[in-house]
């Protein structure tokens, strides 16, 4: 299995942006969960709702 540095090195620009976005989202969810905060999320249909950060964190990849 490739390590993350090798994956990033072989990735396209779009893939690199998505990796960075996922890392930033995880960091936001972790800090919000530590403070028992909610985050506002939207679905593909444009609906928005407030979700506890701890619940959102369970759904994010590492």
C-alpha positions in Angstrom: 0.0 0.0 0.0 1.3 3.5 -0.9 1.9 6.0 1.8 0.1 9.4 1.6 3.2 11.3 0.4 3.6 8.9 -2.5 -0.1 9.1 -3.3 0.0 12.9 -3.3 3.1 12.9 -5.5 1.3 10.8 -8.1 -2.0 12.7 -7.9 -3.5 15.1 -10.3 -4.1 18.7 -9.3 -7.8 18.0 -8.6 -6.9 15.0 -6.5 -4.5 17.1 -4.5 -7.1 19.7 -3.9 -9.6 17.1 -2.7 -7.0 15.5 -0.3 -6.3 19.0 1.2 -10.0 19.7 1.5 -10.7 16.5 3.3 -7.8 17.2 5.7 -9.1 20.7 6.4 -12.7 19.4 6.9 -11.5 16.7 9.4 -9.4 19.3 11.3 -12.5 21.6 11.5 -14.7 18.7 12.7 -12.1 17.6 15.3 -11.8 21.1 16.8 -15.5 21.7 16.8 -16.2 18.3 18.4 -13.7 19.1 21.1 -15.8 22.2 21.9 -19.1 20.3 21.7 -20.2 22.5 18.7 -22.5 21.9 15.8 -21.6 22.4 12.1 -23.9 23.4 9.3 -23.9 20.9 6.4 -25.6 20.7 3.1 -26.6 17.7 1.0 -26.5 17.3 -2.8 -30.1 18.7 -3.1 -29.2 21.9 -1.3 -30.8 21.2 2.0 -28.9 22.4 5.1 -29.0 21.3 8.7 -27.1 21.7 11.9 -25.2 18.5 12.9 -23.2 17.8 16.1 -19.5 17.9 15.1 -19.0 14.6 17.0 -21.6 12.9 14.8 -20.1 14.3 11.6 -16.6 13.3 12.6 -17.8 9.6 12.7 -18.6 9.8 9.0 -15.4 11.4 7.8 -12.5 9.3 6.4 -9.1 9.6 8.1 
